[in-house]
Amino acid sequence: MPAMLKEEMLWAKFQQMQWIESISKSIPSCGSTGAEELAVLILAPFKIRSSDLPWQDLKGQESRPPRWSHPLSALPSPRPPAVGGGARAGAGPGRREGVAAAMELGPVALRFSRLPMFPFFDAAHYLASVMALKEQRGAVEVSRQSPIACWFSAMLYCFGGSVLSSLMLAEPPVGFLANGTNIFLASSVWYLVFFCPHDMVYRCFSFLPLRLMVAGMKEVTRTWKITAGIAHANSHYKNAWLIMVAVGWARGAGGGLISNFEQLVRGVWKPESNELLKMSYPVKVTLVGAVLFTLQHAQNLPIARHNLMFLYTTFLVVTKVTMMLTQSAVSPFAPFESVLGRMLFGWQQTPSKVKGEARLSSNGTSSVCDRSAGEASESIKKRQAKKTE
């Protein structure tokens, strides 16, 4: 073994033992076994080696600066003998299992948070958006009459979040066109979905397993858009919570929030379909996500960013797939909305008032019906008399 490598390994082992000793001295009740497990619990989820930390000796003076550590230096050191008798030794395996369970989420969530969205997840987002556009009434006719209008409508479906968030931050709304690669990918997906011979692409991805996979991948991109919107807003307005929530919401659900403008491009005007009047489930869950990630960004939510991304995305994918399998349009937030609506805004009246109003309305309608029937019979009699004359 080279002398330099052997020296680095010995120095790493010395620092690891020094870290365990400092924990055991600062927390006497922990013991050496607990100190080693606590050190592993603290360092392992973040992939930090003991040689990467600035160490201090017992006198408070800084010791040798951190040096590069060879991968072999991360090997576990020999476990010291247990302190505290049989009770301490018997509690060891259970505690080790708890530490292992706590260590499992960290690397998985961290790797998940580093997933690149381009090209597969972005392509799935574009595919799901364009297929949703094609299923709108009159969209196929517009694609035949005016392909340019159909293409622009598809771009609003795909990049509506970027357009709306740019407008909110007083930036050019055409900034998304600068990314030529994504525009080319989205345009290719639009052309294949609308103009593929025999409609092969749309029929292929309408197959339920493929449709579920595409929908789940689209929900993954929603989390990344929310976090990107919050970071973008924070770069313009430092720690402005409301702006961060609004921009993150717009970035993640912009296609739904500007649906009225997109309908105007296709020559349709439906003001009653405004998302602010009747929020769909994607818009609601995006608003909840924007609030959660803003609180985490402001360090008011005791959870790491990558763990929150993993848990929130899992919730999105599971609920979306469940709603598609059960063909249910009911939002999972409906029970909470009804309770909060009754408590804060009085959305539903008491049963007694409802029954009283129903009786009054029934009496009123019956009297009106009697009057109208009598007038109709009199007019019929007069017509018959005129005919006989």
Backbone hydrogen bonds, N-H to C=O, Kabsch-Sander energy under -0.5 kcal/mol:
donor,donor_aa,acceptor,acceptor_aa,energy
6,K,2,P,-2.2
7,E,3,A,-2.2
8,E,4,M,-2.2
9,M,5,L,-2.2
10,L,6,K,-2.2
11,W,7,E,-2.3
12,A,8,E,-2.2
13,K,9,M,-2.2
14,F,10,L,-2.1
15,Q,11,W,-2.2
16,Q,12,A,-2.3
17,M,13,K,-2.2
18,Q,14,F,-2.0
19,W,15,Q,-2.3
20,I,16,Q,-2.1
21,E,17,M,-2.3
22,S,18,Q,-2.2
23,I,19,W,-1.8
24,S,20,I,-2.3
25,K,21,E,-1.9
26,S,22,S,-2.0
27,I,23,I,-2.4
30,C,27,I,-1.5
31,G,27,I,-0.7
31,G,28,P,-0.5
34,G,30,C,-0.9
35,A,31,G,-2.1
36,E,32,S,-2.2
37,E,33,T,-2.2
38,L,34,G,-2.6
39,A,35,A,-2.3
40,V,36,E,-2.2
41,L,37,E,-2.5
42,I,38,L,-2.1
43,L,39,A,-2.4
44,A,40,V,-2.4
47,K,44,A,-1.7
48,I,43,L,-2.1
49,R,47,K,-0.5
52,D,49,R,-1.5
53,L,50,S,-1.1
55,W,53,L,-0.6
57,D,61,Q,-2.1
60,G,57,D,-1.7
63,S,55,W,-1.4
73,S,70,H,-2.2
74,A,71,P,-1.4
75,L,72,L,-1.5
88,R,84,G,-0.5
89,A,85,G,-1.8
90,G,86,G,-2.8
91,A,87,A,-1.4
92,G,89,A,-0.8
95,R,91,A,-1.7
96,R,92,G,-2.3
97,E,93,P,-2.1
98,G,94,G,-1.9
99,V,95,R,-2.3
100,A,96,R,-2.4
101,A,97,E,-2.3
102,A,98,G,-2.1
103,M,99,V,-1.7
104,E,100,A,-1.0
105,L,101,A,-0.7
106,G,102,A,-0.6
108,V,104,E,-1.2
109,A,105,L,-2.8
110,L,106,G,-2.5
111,R,107,P,-2.5
112,F,108,V,-2.3
113,S,109,A,-2.3
114,R,110,L,-0.6
114,R,111,R,-0.7
115,L,112,F,-1.7
121,F,117,M,-0.5
122,D,117,M,-2.4
123,A,119,P,-2.4
124,A,120,F,-2.1
125,H,121,F,-2.1
126,Y,122,D,-2.5
127,L,123,A,-2.5
128,A,124,A,-2.6
129,S,125,H,-2.2
130,V,126,Y,-2.6
131,M,127,L,-2.3
132,A,128,A,-1.9
133,L,129,S,-1.9
134,K,130,V,-2.4
135,E,131,M,-1.4
136,Q,133,L,-1.6
139,A,136,Q,-1.7
142,V,138,G,-1.8
143,S,139,A,-1.9
144,R,140,V,-1.3
145,Q,141,E,-2.4
146,S,142,V,-3.2
150,C,146,S,-1.9
151,W,147,P,-2.6
152,F,148,I,-2.6
153,S,149,A,-2.2
154,A,150,C,-2.1
155,M,151,W,-2.2
156,L,152,F,-1.8
157,Y,153,S,-1.7
158,C,154,A,-2.2
159,F,155,M,-3.2
160,G,156,L,-0.8
163,V,159,F,-2.0
164,L,160,G,-2.5
165,S,161,G,-2.3
166,S,162,S,-1.9
167,L,163,V,-2.0
168,M,164,L,-2.0
169,L,165,S,-1.4
170,A,167,L,-1.2
171,E,166,S,-3.3
175,G,172,P,-1.4
176,F,173,P,-0.5
177,L,174,V,-1.5
178,A,175,G,-1.5
179,N,176,F,-1.1
180,G,178,A,-1.5
183,I,179,N,-1.9
184,F,180,G,-2.5
185,L,181,T,-2.2
186,A,182,N,-2.7
187,S,183,I,-2.5
188,S,184,F,-2.2
189,V,185,L,-2.1
190,W,186,A,-2.4
191,Y,187,S,-2.4
192,L,188,S,-2.3
193,V,189,V,-2.2
194,F,190,W,-2.1
195,F,191,Y,-2.7
196,C,192,L,-0.9
199,D,196,C,-2.2
200,M,197,P,-1.3
203,R,199,D,-2.0
204,C,200,M,-2.4
205,F,201,V,-2.3
206,S,202,Y,-0.8
207,F,204,C,-1.1
211,R,207,F,-2.6
212,L,208,L,-2.6
213,M,209,P,-2.0
214,V,210,L,-2.4
215,A,211,R,-2.3
216,G,212,L,-2.4
217,M,213,M,-2.2
218,K,214,V,-2.0
219,E,215,A,-1.7
220,V,216,G,-1.3
221,T,217,M,-1.5
222,R,218,K,-1.0
223,T,219,E,-1.1
224,W,220,V,-1.3
225,K,221,T,-2.1
226,I,222,R,-2.2
227,T,223,T,-2.2
228,A,224,W,-2.1
229,G,225,K,-2.5
230,I,226,I,-2.2
231,A,227,T,-2.2
232,H,228,A,-2.3
233,A,229,G,-2.4
234,N,230,I,-2.3
235,S,231,A,-1.5
236,H,232,H,-0.8
236,H,233,A,-0.7
237,Y,233,A,-3.1
240,A,237,Y,-1.3
241,W,239,N,-1.0
244,M,240,A,-2.4
245,V,241,W,-2.6
246,A,242,L,-2.6
247,V,243,I,-2.8
248,G,244,M,-2.2
249,W,245,V,-2.4
250,A,246,A,-2.5
251,R,247,V,-2.7
252,G,248,G,-1.8
253,A,249,W,-2.1
254,G,250,A,-0.6
256,G,253,A,-0.5
257,L,253,A,-1.9
258,I,254,G,-1.9
259,S,256,G,-1.2
262,E,258,I,-2.0
263,Q,259,S,-2.2
264,L,260,N,-1.7
265,V,261,F,-1.4
266,R,262,E,-1.0
267,G,264,L,-1.4
268,V,263,Q,-3.1
273,S,270,K,-1.5
274,N,271,P,-1.2
277,L,274,N,-0.9
278,K,274,N,-2.2
284,K,280,S,-2.0
285,V,281,Y,-2.7
286,T,282,P,-1.7
287,L,283,V,-1.8
288,V,284,K,-2.1
289,G,285,V,-2.1
290,A,286,T,-2.4
291,V,287,L,-1.9
292,L,288,V,-2.3
293,F,289,G,-2.7
294,T,290,A,-1.7
295,L,291,V,-2.2
296,Q,292,L,-2.2
297,H,293,F,-2.1
298,A,294,T,-1.9
299,Q,296,Q,-1.3
300,N,295,L,-3.0
301,L,295,L,-0.7
303,I,301,L,-2.7
308,L,304,A,-2.2
309,M,305,R,-2.4
310,F,306,H,-2.0
311,L,307,N,-2.5
312,Y,308,L,-2.7
313,T,309,M,-2.2
314,T,310,F,-2.0
315,F,311,L,-2.1
316,L,312,Y,-2.3
317,V,313,T,-2.7
318,V,314,T,-2.4
319,T,315,F,-2.3
320,K,316,L,-2.3
321,V,317,V,-2.5
322,T,318,V,-2.3
323,M,319,T,-2.4
324,M,320,K,-2.0
325,L,321,V,-2.3
326,T,322,T,-2.4
327,Q,323,M,-0.8
328,S,323,M,-1.7
334,A,331,S,-1.8
337,E,333,F,-2.6
338,S,334,A,-2.4
339,V,335,P,-2.0
340,L,336,F,-2.7
341,G,337,E,-2.5
342,R,338,S,-2.1
343,M,339,V,-2.2
344,L,340,L,-2.8
345,F,340,L,-0.5
345,F,341,G,-1.6
346,G,341,G,-1.2
347,W,341,G,-1.0
354,V,350,T,-1.9
355,K,351,P,-2.5
356,G,352,S,-2.4
357,E,353,K,-2.5
358,A,354,V,-2.0
359,R,355,K,-2.3
360,L,356,G,-2.4
361,S,357,E,-2.5
362,S,358,A,-2.3
363,N,359,R,-2.6
364,G,360,L,-2.6
365,T,361,S,-2.4
366,S,362,S,-2.1
367,S,363,N,-2.3
368,V,364,G,-2.1
369,C,365,T,-2.3
370,D,366,S,-2.2
371,R,367,S,-2.3
372,S,368,V,-2.5
373,A,369,C,-2.3
374,G,370,D,-2.3
375,E,371,R,-2.4
376,A,372,S,-2.1
377,S,373,A,-2.0
378,E,374,G,-2.1
379,S,375,E,-2.1
380,I,376,A,-1.9
381,K,377,S,-2.1
382,K,378,E,-2.0
383,R,379,S,-1.8
384,Q,380,I,-2.2
385,A,381,K,-2.1
386,K,382,K,-2.0
387,K,383,R,-2.1
388,T,384,Q,-2.1
389,E,385,A,-1.9
